[in-house]
Amino acid sequence: SLITFGPFVIFYLAFYILCFVGGGFVVTLLFGKTNSEKYLEQCEHSFLPPTSTGIPKCLEEMKREARTIKIDRRLTGANIIDEPLQQVIQFSLRDYVQYWYYTLSDDESFLLEIRQTLQNALIQFATRSKEIDWQPYFTTRIVDDFGTHLRVFRKAQQKITEKDEQAKGTAEDLVDTFFEVEVEMEKDVCRDLVCTSPKDEEGFLRDLCEVLLYLLLPPGDFQNKIMRYFVREILARGILLPLINQLSDPDYINQYIIWMIRDSNCNYEAFMNIIKLSDNIGELEAVRDKAAEELQYLRSLDTVGDDYMQQTGGQAHLFFWMTVEGYRVTAQQQLEVLLSRQKDGKHQTNQTKGLLRAAAVGIYEQYLSEKASPRVTVDDYLVAKLADTLNHEDPTPEIFDDIQRKVYELMLRDERFYPSFRQNALYVRMLAELDMLKDPSFRGSDDGDGGKSLDDLSNVASDDSVQLHAYISDTGVCNDHGKTYALYAITVHRRNLNSEEMWKTYRRYSDFHDFHMRITEQFENLSSILKLPGKKTFNNMDRDFLEKRKKDLNAYLQLLLTPEMMKASPALAHYVYDFLENKAYSKGKGDFARKMDTFVNPLRNSMRNVSNAVKSLPDSLAEGMTKMSDNMGKMSERLGQDIKQSFFKVPPLIPKTDSDPEHCRVSAQLDDTVDDNIPLRVMLLLMDEVFDLKERNQWLRRNIKNLLQQLIRATYGDTINRKIVDHVDWMTSPEQVADLVKRFRDAFWPNGILAETVPCRDKAIRMRTRIAGKTKLLSIMPDELKHIIGAETTRKGILRVFEMFQHNQLNRRMVYVFLEGFLETLFPQYKFRELFNKLHSRSKQIQKYKQKLQTTQAPSLQKR
């Protein structure tokens, strides 16, 4: 073998063996395949016994047309509710079942059975709802749940602050701490798994829906597992889960807050307070970017052409002045924040002052140093003084004031800058386009050659040697926020024995009209002499009309300024000079306002009398209000005694505990022995929790609560409670329930089509929505409330509530708490509280809390 095949004999031998084995395997496979085919063919032709006649009959019965199932469309007994509910059922089946079921079968009976099952559940639900008194839930339970949720959030924030006062805890730390506090307050339940784990949340909803189907469906329908699972999945994943996702979305809540108070206008002060107090970088960047975008848009509308200050070589002066203004505002805000943090025990002095010093040095290097190009030209001794201050003293907001004042005077007085610009035709056009003609601070030239003040003009009213002449020298077309109007330039000449002065002022037709109404009211004889041209909508293309109006108004002015007219009515001169003064014209009241005065003035006088009566109260406002409420409340107390005993006196929904009030629910502080109305007391407790009055001076807190309670009683008596209950009745009326069902239908199926998944809004938009929401909430707070509990306390309370809504997991917890309270109220005979405790019993927070209790109780047991 070695001689014949050489050294590769081993490889050849292995190859031959492999080929032999493979060939044998192939032959065996082909032989088996042939025999199997022959055997199967014999089996097909074998003689089997005939089939039973029952099977063909069943097949024939199944092929017949399905029997029509009649479904009663009545659900709640109210047609206005049943119609939108039927549409919700139809849309749910169409979009969650039919789209895949018709690919399997054309049999309609299965779909009809599902529809019938859903309707049976809704009928049972509606029947149960009619038997329940919902007023305790809406007036007490839901307010208590919200107040308790807020208390847990407040205590979680306090815990994080106590752990590390310097570093701010993350959102994850806040959520974990929140559920730790929840266990300490609820003792036997924690909803962290349901709120933080999507898998556990879906399981919770499935279990809850199955329990509800057991209570609402007939036994036969519930025992049908396939039907039950279908309905359960539709309810859990098709309706409840999307609804909870929407209600717990912070951005949705922020938009809803803005929508609820859409009639309230944001004020500048509230907006600046929110910006100053915001510690969220995303919010500040979003506002900054939007402001830059708006500025860019406004600059794009600029029609001046080349930069005027750049042409005259004064651009550096203007930029220096604007930069210093920005530095001053920033420095003031930073130092205010620094002062407030020092009061709270937080020290960041060096860091803040270092940033301010760097900003001040940057301004110095850019505009005032020898290396600056272009350099702002001011006195050298001022620059040297500033450099010395920067090197040896802490920066202040006023560090640039001396130099800025010099730069301002230079731009104001130097003929190259402001005086030259005032002589340019672009000056008037700029004032009109930027709406600066309405600025009361506009007084013409600042060097004394322009307009006269009202006092100066009034002093010459009785001087016969003074002659006043005015005429419309020019007209123009202006655009104010999309509205086009005509503007008239009035040239005024004043002559006396020694001098002559001239200035221009600008008026609209509406100014002429208001002036005419003023003087005809004061001087009735003028109404038959002076006739103002009729008002007509201005068309910027109708130049003929504009010229005619100019001619008519000139005739009006000439007649008004005649010496005879002035002598006939000496007091008229004051109104004329006010109208012709070189300033923005201050309009009086319109026709409607003048007519309303006859109605409002008696009310205003009455309110003054009430105010005087209030001022005569004793020195102690709380004492005075107590006396007044005792006298005024006697009658309402007698009238409402029977109502309070039979209607308002509801049993407590949450059992009281003897634990620390800070570690229990808000409603645990209600005292059933006090003869008072629970809705009002719960509202006051909620207010106490929102503004954290417990942390304030106890004497102040007690007086504030007494003052508010007695003030409400003195004003409304028992009607405030009746108003609350009446509002609940209105909320649960068929009309309002139907409206809610329609809102739900239109939200999920707009125009009958399943709504697409809403795309996530851009982060910048969401951040700006947060700023807008906080500004709106702060703007609607009445000044009276700020005066009673303090502006700082009001602001902190409002922002705490808003911050609570910015966490998705915490919002889910609140939604589930409301849902649990709703079901406990709807099915009081069933042990839903125990059921929820079991469903939430897998929480690790509960296990940690029990272990903590055991470790704390062990030493006391050993001592015993």
C-alpha positions in Angstrom: 0.0 0.0 0.0 2.8 2.4 0.8 4.6 1.6 -2.4 1.4 1.8 -4.5 -0.4 4.7 -2.9 2.4 6.5 -1.2 2.2 8.3 2.2 -1.5 9.4 1.5 -2.9 5.9 1.8 -4.6 6.8 5.1 -6.6 9.7 3.5 -7.7 7.6 0.5 -8.9 4.8 2.8 -11.0 7.1 4.9 -12.5 8.6 1.7 -13.5 5.2 0.4 -15.2 4.3 3.6 -17.2 7.5 3.7 -18.4 7.0 0.1 -19.5 3.5 1.0 -21.5 4.5 4.0 -23.1 7.4 2.1 -24.1 5.3 -0.8 -25.7 2.8 1.5 -27.7 5.5 3.2 -29.1 6.8 -0.1 -30.1 3.4 -1.3 -32.0 2.7 2.0 -33.8 6.1 1.8 -35.0 5.5 -1.7 -36.2 2.0 -0.9 -38.1 3.2 2.1 -39.7 6.0 0.2 -41.0 3.7 -2.6 -42.4 1.2 -0.1 -44.1 4.0 1.9 -45.9 5.4 -1.1 -47.2 2.0 -2.1 -48.5 1.4 1.5 -50.3 4.7 1.7 -51.9 4.1 -1.7 -53.3 0.8 -0.4 -54.6 2.5 2.8 -56.5 5.1 0.7 -58.4 2.4 -1.2 -59.1 0.3 1.8 -62.8 -0.4 2.7 -63.9 1.5 5.8 -67.3 1.4 7.4 -69.8 4.1 6.3 -69.9 7.3 8.2 -72.8 8.2 10.5 -75.7 10.3 9.2 -75.4 12.8 12.0 -72.2 14.4 10.7 -73.6 15.5 7.4 -76.6 16.9 9.1 -74.4 19.0 11.4 -72.5 20.2 8.4 -75.7 21.1 6.6 -77.0 22.9 9.7 -73.9 25.0 10.0 -74.1 26.0 6.3 -77.6 27.3 6.7 -78.2 31.0 7.2 -77.6 32.1 10.8 -80.6 32.9 12.9 -81.0 36.7 13.5 -80.2 37.7 17.1 -82.2 40.6 18.3 -80.3 43.0 20.5 -82.0 45.6 22.7 -80.2 48.9 22.2 -81.4 50.3 25.5 -78.5 50.5 28.0 -79.0 53.2 30.7 -82.6 54.3 30.2 -81.5 57.7 28.9 -81.5 58.0 25.2 -79.0 60.8 25.1 -76.5 58.5 26.8 -77.4 55.3 25.0 -76.8 56.6 21.5 -73.1 57.6 22.0 -72.5 54.5 24.1 -73.8 52.3 21.2 -71.4 54.0 18.9 -68.5 53.4 21.2 -69.4 49.6 21.3 -69.7 49.5 17.5 -66.4 51.3 16.9 -64.6 49.1 19.5 -65.8 45.9 17.9 -65.0 47.2 14.4 -61.4 48.3 15.2 -60.4 45.6 17.7 -62.2 42.4 16.6 -63.7 42.6 13.1 -60.5 43.5 11.3 -59.0 40.1 12.1 -62.1 38.0 12.7 -63.4 38.3 9.2 -60.1 36.7 7.9 -61.2 33.5 9.8 -64.9 33.3 9.5 -68.0 35.1 8.0 -70.2 33.9 10.9 -71.8 37.0 12.5 -73.2 35.2 15.6 -69.9 35.4 17.4 -69.7 39.2 17.0 -73.3 39.6 18.1 -72.6 37.5 21.2 -69.7 39.7 22.1 -71.9 42.8 21.6 -74.6 41.4 23.7 -72.1 40.6 26.4 -70.8 44.1 26.5 -74.3 45.5 26.6 -75.2 43.3 29.5 -72.2 44.5 31.4 -73.1 48.2 30.7 -76.7 47.6 31.7 -75.6 46.2 35.1 -73.1 49.0 35.5 -75.8 51.7 34.8 -78.2 50.0 37.1 -75.7 49.9 39.9 -74.7 53.6 39.3 -78.3 54.7 39.8 -78.5 53.1 43.2 -75.4 54.9 44.5 -75.3 58.3 46.1 -72.2 59.9 44.4 -72.1 63.1 46.5 -69.9 61.7 49.3 -67.5 60.4 46.7 -67.1 63.6 44.8 -67.3 66.0 47.7 -65.2 64.0 50.2 -63.4 60.9 48.9 -61.9 62.3 45.7 -60.8 65.5 47.4 -59.3 63.5 50.2 -57.5 61.2 47.7 -56.0 64.3 45.9 -55.0 65.9 49.2 -53.4 62.7 50.4 -51.5 62.3 47.1 -50.2 65.9 47.5 -49.2 65.2 51.1 -47.2 62.1 50.0 -45.5 64.2 47.3 -44.6 67.0 49.7 -43.1 64.6 52.3 -41.1 62.8 49.5 -39.6 66.2 48.5 -38.8 66.9 52.1 -37.1 63.5 52.5 -34.9 64.1 49.4 -33.9 67.5 50.7 -33.0 66.1 54.1 -30.8 63.4 52.5 -28.7 65.9 50.5 -29.3 69.6 50.8 -26.7 70.5 48.2 -27.5 68.1 45.4 -30.9 67.9 43.9 -32.4 64.4 43.7 -33.2 63.0 40.3 -36.7 62.1 39.1 -36.0 58.4 39.8 -35.0 59.2 43.4 -38.2 61.2 43.8 -40.4 58.4 42.5 -38.7 55.8 44.7 -39.0 58.1 47.8 -42.6 58.8 46.9 -43.7 55.2 47.1 -41.7 54.7 50.3 -43.7 57.5 51.9 -46.9 56.0 50.4 -46.3 52.7 52.3 -45.6 54.6 55.5 -49.0 56.4 55.1 -51.2 53.6 53.7 -49.5 50.9 55.8 -50.8 47.9 53.8 -50.7 49.0 50.1 -48.2 50.4 47.6 -48.8 50.9 43.9 -45.3 51.1 42.7 -45.4 48.0 40.5 -48.6 49.1 38.8 -47.2 52.6 38.1 -43.6 51.7 37.1 -43.8 48.3 35.4 -45.8 48.1 32.1 -46.0 44.3 32.5 -47.4 44.4 36.0 -49.8 47.2 35.0 -51.3 45.1 32.2 -51.7 42.2 34.5 -53.4 44.4 37.1 -55.9 45.7 34.5 -56.6 42.2 33.3 -57.3 40.9 36.8 -59.5 44.0 37.6 -61.5 43.6 34.3 -62.1 39.9 35.0 -63.4 40.7 38.5 -65.7 43.4 37.0 -67.0 40.9 34.4 -67.7 38.4 37.1 -69.9 41.0 38.9 -71.6 42.4 35.8 -72.1 39.4 33.4 -74.6 36.6 33.7 -73.1 33.3 34.9 -73.5 31.7 31.5 -71.6 34.4 29.7 -68.8 34.6 32.3 -68.2 30.8 32.1 -67.6 31.1 28.4 -63.8 31.6 28.6 -63.2 32.6 25.0 -65.9 35.2 25.2 -64.6 36.4 28.6 -61.0 36.7 27.4 -62.0 38.7 24.3 -64.1 41.2 26.3 -61.4 41.4 29.0 -58.7 42.3 26.5 -60.9 44.8 24.8 -61.6 46.6 28.1 -58.1 46.3 29.5 -55.8 47.0 26.5 -58.2 48.8 24.1 -60.0 51.2 26.4 -58.6 51.4 30.0 -54.9 51.4 29.2 -55.0 54.1 26.5 -57.2 56.2 28.7 -54.8 55.9 31.6 -51.8 56.6 29.4 -53.4 59.9 28.3 -54.6 61.0 31.7 -51.2 60.4 33.2 -49.2 62.2 30.5 -47.7 65.4 32.0 -47.8 67.2 28.7 -51.5 66.4 28.4 -52.2 67.6 31.9 -50.3 70.9 31.2 -52.3 71.5 28.0 -55.5 70.7 29.9 -54.5 73.2 32.7 -54.0 75.9 30.0 -57.3 75.1 28.4 -59.2 75.2 31.6 -58.0 78.7 32.4 -57.8 79.9 28.8 -59.9 83.0 29.6 -57.2 84.3 32.0 -54.4 86.4 30.4 -50.8 85.8 31.4 -49.2 88.9 33.0 -45.7 89.9 32.6 -44.9 89.8 36.3 -46.0 86.2 36.6 -44.0 85.2 33.5 -40.8 86.8 34.8 -41.2 85.2 38.2 -41.5 81.8 36.6 -38.5 82.4 34.4 -36.4 83.6 37.4 -37.4 80.7 39.6 -37.1 78.0 37.1 -34.2 75.5 37.7 -35.0 73.4 34.6 -32.4 74.0 31.9 -34.7 72.6 29.2 -37.4 75.2 30.1 -35.0 78.1 29.9 -33.5 77.0 26.7 -36.9 76.5 25.0 -38.0 80.0 26.0 -34.7 81.5 24.9 -34.8 79.8 21.5 -38.4 81.0 21.0 -37.5 84.5 21.9 -34.6 84.4 19.5 -36.9 83.1 16.8 -39.4 86.0 17.4 -36.7 88.5 17.4 -35.4 87.2 14.1 -38.9 87.4 12.7 -39.3 91.0 13.8 -35.9 91.9 12.4 -37.0 90.4 9.1 -39.8 93.0 9.0 -37.4 95.8 9.4 -37.6 98.0 6.3 -35.0 100.6 7.3 -32.2 99.1 5.2 -28.7 99.6 6.4 -28.1 100.0 10.1 -28.3 103.7 10.9 -25.9 103.6 13.9 -23.4 101.7 11.8 -23.4 104.4 9.2 -22.7 107.1 11.8 -20.0 105.1 13.6 -22.1 104.6 16.8 -23.0 101.0 16.7 -20.5 100.1 19.4 -22.1 102.7 21.7 -25.5 101.2 21.2 -24.4 97.6 21.7 -22.5 98.6 24.8 -25.6 100.2 26.3 -27.8 97.2 25.5 -25.2 94.7 26.9 -25.0 96.6 30.1 -28.7 96.7 30.5 -28.8 92.9 30.1 -25.9 92.5 32.6 -27.8 94.6 35.2 -31.0 92.6 35.0 -29.1 89.3 35.1 -26.9 90.4 38.1 -30.0 91.6 40.0 -31.8 88.3 39.5 -28.7 86.2 40.4 -28.1 88.2 43.6 -31.8 87.9 44.6 -31.6 84.1 44.2 -28.3 84.1 46.1 -29.9 86.0 49.0 -32.9 83.7 49.1 -30.6 80.6 49.1 -28.5 82.0 51.9 -31.7 82.5 54.0 -32.5 78.8 53.4 -29.0 77.8 54.5 -27.6 77.1 51.0 -24.2 78.7 50.2 -23.1 79.3 46.6 -21.7 82.8 47.0 -18.3 82.3 45.4 -19.7 80.5 42.4 -22.3 83.2 41.7 -19.9 86.1 42.2 -17.3 84.4 40.0 -19.8 84.2 37.1 -20.8 87.9 37.5 -17.1 88.9 37.6 -16.4 87.0 34.4 -19.4 88.6 32.7 -18.3 92.1 33.8 -14.7 91.6 32.7 -16.0 90.3 29.3 -17.9 93.5 28.8 -14.9 95.6 29.7 -12.6 93.7 27.4 -15.0 93.9 24.5 -15.9 97.6 24.6 -13.6 99.6 26.9 -10.1 98.1 26.9 -7.4 99.3 24.6 -7.7 96.1 22.6 -11.4 96.6 21.9 -12.3 97.2 18.3 -14.3 99.3 17.9 -13.8 101.0 21.2 -16.4 103.0 23.1 -15.0 106.5 23.6 -15.5 107.8 27.1 -13.4 109.6 29.7 -10.2 107.7 30.6 -10.6 108.3 34.3 -14.0 106.5 34.2 -12.4 103.5 32.5 -9.6 103.4 34.9 -12.0 103.6 37.9 -14.0 100.7 36.4 -10.8 98.6 36.0 -9.8 99.2 39.6 -13.2 98.2 40.8 -13.1 95.0 38.8 -9.8 94.1 40.3 -10.5 94.9 44.0 -14.2 94.7 44.6 -17.1 92.3 44.1 -19.2 93.0 41.0 -22.5 94.7 41.5 -25.4 95.4 39.1 -24.5 99.1 39.1 -20.8 98.7 38.3 -21.2 100.2 34.7 -23.7 102.9 35.6 -21.3 105.9 35.3 -20.0 104.9 31.9 -23.4 103.9 30.7 -24.8 107.3 31.6 -22.0 109.0 29.7 -22.7 106.8 26.6 -26.4 107.6 26.8 -25.8 111.3 27.0 -23.4 111.0 24.0 -26.0 109.2 21.8 -28.7 111.6 23.0 -26.9 114.9 22.4 -24.4 114.2 19.7 -25.7 115.5 16.3 -24.4 112.4 14.6 -26.8 110.1 16.5 -30.3 110.7 17.9 -30.8 114.3 16.8 -29.8 113.4 13.2 -32.0 110.4 13.3 -35.1 112.4 14.4 -34.7 114.5 11.2 -34.8 111.5 9.0 -38.0 110.4 7.3 -37.4 106.9 8.6 -38.0 108.1 12.2 -41.8 108.7 11.8 -42.1 105.5 9.8 -40.4 103.5 12.6 -42.7 105.0 15.2 -45.8 104.1 13.3 -44.7 100.5 12.4 -43.5 99.7 16.0 -46.6 101.3 17.6 -44.4 103.8 19.5 -46.8 106.6 18.8 -48.9 105.3 21.7 -46.1 105.4 24.2 -46.8 108.1 26.8 -43.1 108.7 27.3 -42.8 110.1 23.8 -42.4 113.8 24.2 -40.7 114.9 21.0 -37.1 116.2 21.1 -35.3 116.1 24.3 -33.2 119.2 23.8 -36.0 121.6 24.5 -36.8 122.6 20.9 -39.8 120.3 20.4 -43.1 119.9 22.2 -44.4 121.7 25.2 -45.8 120.0 28.3 -49.5 120.3 29.2 -48.7 122.6 32.1 -46.7 125.0 29.8 -49.6 125.1 27.3 -52.3 125.6 29.9 -50.5 128.5 31.4 -51.0 130.5 28.2 -54.7 129.7 27.9 -55.7 133.1 29.2 -53.0 135.1 27.4 -54.5 137.0 24.5 -51.1 137.7 23.0 -50.6 134.0 22.3 -51.8 132.6 19.0 -52.2 128.9 18.3 -52.5 127.6 14.8 -52.6 123.9 13.7 -53.1 122.1 10.5 -52.6 118.6 9.0 -49.4 118.8 7.1 -49.1 115.2 6.0 -50.9 111.8 6.0 -49.6 108.3 6.0 -50.7 104.7 6.1 -49.7 102.5 9.0 -50.1 98.9 9.9 -50.7 97.8 13.4 -50.8 94.0 14.0 -52.4 93.5 10.6 -54.9 96.4 10.9 -54.4 99.3 8.4 -55.3 102.8 9.4 -54.5 106.4 8.4 -52.2 108.6 10.5 -52.4 112.4 10.4 -49.3 114.6 11.1 -50.5 117.8 12.8 -48.1 120.8 12.6 -48.7 123.2 15.5 -47.4 126.8 15.6 -47.5 128.9 18.8 -46.7 132.6 18.5 -46.4 135.3 21.1 -44.8 138.7 21.2 -41.2 137.6 21.6 -41.0 134.1 20.1 -42.5 131.5 17.8 -42.4 127.7 18.4 -43.4 124.8 16.2 -43.8 121.0 16.8 -45.5 118.1 15.2 -47.9 115.5 16.8 -49.5 112.5 15.3 -53.2 111.5 15.6 -55.6 108.9 14.2 -59.2 109.5 13.3 -60.3 107.7 16.4 -58.3 110.3 18.5 -60.3 113.1 16.7 -63.5 111.2 17.4 -62.7 110.8 21.1 -61.7 114.4 21.5 -64.9 115.5 19.8 -67.0 113.4 22.2 -65.2 114.9 25.2 -65.7 118.6 24.3 -69.3 118.1 23.2 -70.1 116.5 26.6 -68.5 119.3 28.5 -69.7 122.1 26.3 -73.2 121.4 25.0 -73.3 124.5 22.8 -70.4 123.1 20.7 -72.5 120.2 19.5 -74.4 122.4 17.2 -71.4 124.3 15.9 -68.6 121.7 15.5 -69.3 118.8 13.2 -66.8 116.0 12.9 -66.6 114.2 9.5 -68.4 110.9 9.6 -66.4 107.7 10.4 -65.7 105.3 7.5 -63.6 102.2 7.2 -60.3 103.2 5.7 -59.1 101.6 2.5 -55.4 102.2 1.9 -56.0 102.2 -1.9 -58.6 105.0 -1.6 -56.3 108.0 -1.8 -59.1 110.4 -2.8 -61.0 109.6 0.4 -57.8 110.2 2.4 -57.3 113.6 0.9 -60.9 114.5 1.4 -60.7 113.4 5.1 -57.6 115.5 5.5 -59.4 118.6 4.1 -62.4 118.1 6.4 -60.3 117.6 9.5 -58.3 120.8 8.6 -61.5 122.7 8.5 -62.5 121.2 11.8 -59.3 122.4 13.4 -59.5 125.9 11.9 -63.0 126.4 13.3 -62.0 125.0 16.7 -59.0 127.3 17.1 -60.8 130.6 16.1 -60.4 133.3 18.8 -64.2 133.6 19.1 -64.5 129.9 19.9 -61.8 130.1 22.6 -63.4 133.2 24.2 -66.8 131.7 24.2 -65.6 128.7 26.2 -62.4 129.6 28.1 -62.1 126.1 29.7 -62.0 124.6 26.2 -58.4 125.6 25.8 -57.3 122.9 28.3 -58.8 120.1 26.2 -57.4 121.6 23.0 -53.9 121.9 24.3 -54.1 118.3 25.7 -55.1 117.1 22.2 -52.3 119.0 20.4 -49.5 118.3 22.9 -46.6 116.3 21.4 -47.3 113.1 23.2 -49.5 110.0 22.9 -53.1 111.0 23.2 -54.8 109.6 26.3 -58.3 108.6 25.2 -61.2 108.9 27.4 -64.2 106.6 27.7 -66.1 105.3 24.8 -69.8 105.4 24.2 -70.5 102.1 25.9 -68.3 103.0 28.9 -70.0 106.3 29.4 -73.4 104.6 29.4 -72.2 101.9 31.8 -71.1 104.6 34.3 -74.7 105.4 35.1 -75.2 101.8 36.1 -71.9 101.1 37.8 -71.6 104.2 39.9 -74.4 103.3 42.3 -72.7 99.9 42.8 -69.4 101.5 43.3 -70.8 103.8 46.0 -72.4 100.8 47.7 -69.0 99.0 47.8 -67.4 102.1 49.3 -69.9 102.0 52.1 -69.2 98.3 52.7 -65.5 99.1 52.7 -66.0 101.8 55.3 -68.0 99.3 57.4 -65.1 96.8 57.2 -62.6 99.4 58.2 -64.6 100.0 61.4 -64.1 96.4 62.5 -62.1 95.7 65.7 -58.3 95.6 65.6 -58.4 91.8 65.5 -59.8 90.9 62.1 -60.4 87.4 63.2 -62.3 88.6 66.2 -64.4 90.9 64.2 -65.2 88.3 61.6 -66.2 85.9 64.4 -68.7 88.5 65.7 -70.1 89.3 62.3 -70.4 85.6 61.3 -72.2 84.8 64.6 -74.8 87.5 63.9 -75.2 86.8 60.2 -75.0 83.0 60.4 -77.8 82.5 63.0 -80.6 82.5 60.5 -78.8 80.3 57.9 -77.9 78.0 60.8 -81.5 77.5 61.8 -82.7 77.1 58.2 -80.0 74.6 57.4 -80.2 72.5 60.6 -82.4 69.8 59.2 -80.5 69.7 55.9 -77.2 69.2 57.7 -78.5 66.4 59.9 -80.2 64.5 57.1 -78.3 65.3 54.0 -74.8 66.6 54.6 -74.0 64.4 57.6 -72.3 61.6 55.7 -70.3 58.8 57.3 -66.5 59.0 56.9 -65.3 57.1 53.9 -61.9 56.4 55.3 -61.5 55.0 58.9 -59.6 57.2 61.2 -56.4 56.3 62.9 -54.7 57.4 66.1 -51.4 57.9 64.3 -49.5 61.1 63.6 -51.7 63.4 61.4 -48.8 63.9 59.1 -48.6 60.1 58.5 -52.2 59.5 57.7 -54.8 60.6 55.1 -56.1 64.1 55.0 -59.7 63.1 55.8 -58.5 61.6 59.1 -58.5 65.1 60.6 -62.2 65.4 60.1 -64.0 65.5 63.5 -67.5 64.0 63.2 -68.5 65.5 66.5 -68.3 69.0 65.1 -71.6 70.2 63.8 -70.3 71.4 60.4 -70.7 70.6 56.8 -68.1 68.1 55.5 -67.7 69.4 51.9 -66.6 72.8 53.1 -64.3 71.3 55.8 -62.6 69.0 53.2 -62.1 71.9 50.9 -60.4 73.9 53.7 -58.2 70.8 54.6 -57.2 70.6 50.9 -56.2 74.3 50.9 -54.3 73.7 54.1 -52.4 70.9 52.4 -51.8 72.8 49.1 -50.2 75.8 50.8 -48.5 73.8 53.5 -49.9 75.9 56.3 -48.9 73.3 58.9 -45.3 74.3 58.5 -46.1 77.9 59.2 -46.7 79.6 62.5 -49.4 77.7 64.3 -51.1 80.8 65.5 -51.1 82.2 62.0 -52.4 79.0 60.6 -55.2 78.8 63.1 -56.3 82.4 62.4 -56.1 82.0 58.6 -58.3 78.9 58.7 -60.8 80.6 61.1 -60.8 83.7 58.9 -61.5 81.8 55.7 -64.1 79.6 57.3 -65.9 82.5 58.9 -65.6 84.7 55.9 -67.2 82.0 53.7 -70.0 81.5 56.3 -70.6 85.2 56.6 -70.8 85.6 52.9 -72.7 82.5 51.9 -73.9 80.8 55.0 -74.8 77.2 54.3 -75.3 78.0 50.6 -71.6 77.2 49.8 -72.2 73.6 50.8 -75.4 73.5 48.8 -73.6 74.9 45.8 -71.0 72.2 46.1 -73.6 69.5 46.3 -75.7 71.1 43.5 -72.6 71.1 41.3 -72.1 67.4 42.0 -75.7 66.7 41.0 -75.1 68.6 37.8 -71.9 66.7 37.1 -73.7 63.4 37.4 -76.8 64.4 35.5 -77.6 62.5 32.2 -76.7 65.5 30.1 -73.2 65.7 31.6 -72.7 62.0 31.5 -73.7 62.0 27.8 -71.3 64.8 27.1 -68.5 62.9 28.7 -69.2 59.8 26.6 -69.3 62.0 23.5 -65.9 63.5 24.4 -64.5 60.0 24.9 -65.9 58.9 21.6 -64.6 61.9 19.7 -61.2 61.7 21.3 -60.6 58.0 20.4 -62.7 57.9 17.2 -62.7 61.4 15.6 -65.2 61.5 12.8 -65.8 57.7 13.4 -62.3 56.7 12.6 -59.8 55.3 15.1 -57.5 58.0 16.1 -53.9 57.5 15.1 -51.2 57.4 17.8 -50.5 61.0 18.7 -46.8 61.8 17.8 -44.7 62.9 20.7 -44.5 66.6 20.7 -41.1 68.2 20.4 -39.2 68.7 23.7 -39.0 72.4 23.3 -42.7 72.7 22.8 -43.4 70.6 25.9 -41.0 72.8 27.9 -42.7 76.0 26.7 -46.0 74.5 27.6 -44.7 73.9 31.2 -43.7 77.6 31.4 -47.1 78.7 30.1 -49.0 76.4 32.5 -47.1 77.7 35.6 -47.6 81.2 34.4 -51.3 80.7 34.0 -51.7 79.2 37.4 -49.7 81.9 39.1 -51.7 84.6 37.2 -55.1 83.4 38.4 -54.3 83.5 42.1 -56.3 86.4 43.6 -54.4 89.1 45.3 -56.7 88.7 48.4 -55.3 85.2 48.9 -51.8 86.4 48.6 -52.5 89.1 51.2 -53.9 86.5 53.6 -51.3 83.7 53.4 -48.5 85.6 51.8 -47.3 85.8 48.2 -44.3 83.5 48.8 -46.5 80.8 50.4 -49.0 81.1 47.5 -46.3 80.8 44.9 -44.7 77.8 46.5 -48.0 76.0 47.0 -49.0 76.5 43.3 -45.7 75.4 42.0 -45.7 72.3 44.2 -49.0 71.2 42.8 -47.7 71.9 39.3 -44.5 70.0 39.9 -46.5 67.0 41.2 -48.1 66.6 37.8 -44.8 66.5 35.9 -44.1 62.8 36.8 -45.8 60.2 34.8 -45.5 57.4 37.4 -47.0 59.6 40.1 -49.9 60.7 37.8 -50.6 57.0 37.2 -50.8 56.4 40.9 -53.3 59.2 41.3 -55.5 57.8 38.4 -55.5 54.4 40.0 -56.4 55.8 43.4 -59.4 57.6 41.8 -60.4 54.4 40.0 -60.1 52.3 43.2 -62.2 54.8 45.1 -64.8 54.8 42.3 -65.1 51.0 42.4 -65.3 50.9 46.2 -68.1 53.4 46.0 -69.9 51.6 43.2 -69.7 48.1 44.8 -69.9 48.8 48.6 -71.1 45.3 49.5 -68.0 43.7 47.9 -64.6 43.7 49.6 -62.8 45.7 46.9 -60.4 47.2 49.5 -59.1 43.7 50.4 -58.9 42.8 46.7 -56.8 45.8 45.9 -54.5 45.1 48.8 -54.0 41.6 47.5 -53.3 42.8 43.9 -50.7 45.3 45.2 -49.2 42.9 47.8 -46.3 41.9 45.5 -44.7 45.3 45.9 -41.2 45.1 47.3 -41.8 48.4 49.2 -44.3 46.6 51.4 -41.8 43.9 52.2 -39.2 46.5 53.1 -41.7 48.3 55.3 -42.6 45.2 57.1 -39.0 44.3 57.7 -38.4 47.8 59.0 -41.3 47.5 61.4 -39.9 44.2 62.7 -36.5 45.6 63.3 -37.9 48.6 65.1 -40.2 46.5 67.2 -37.6 43.8 68.1 -35.7 45.9 70.7 -39.0 46.9 72.5 -40.0 43.2 72.7 -36.7 42.2 74.1 -36.9 44.8 76.8 -40.3 43.4 77.8 
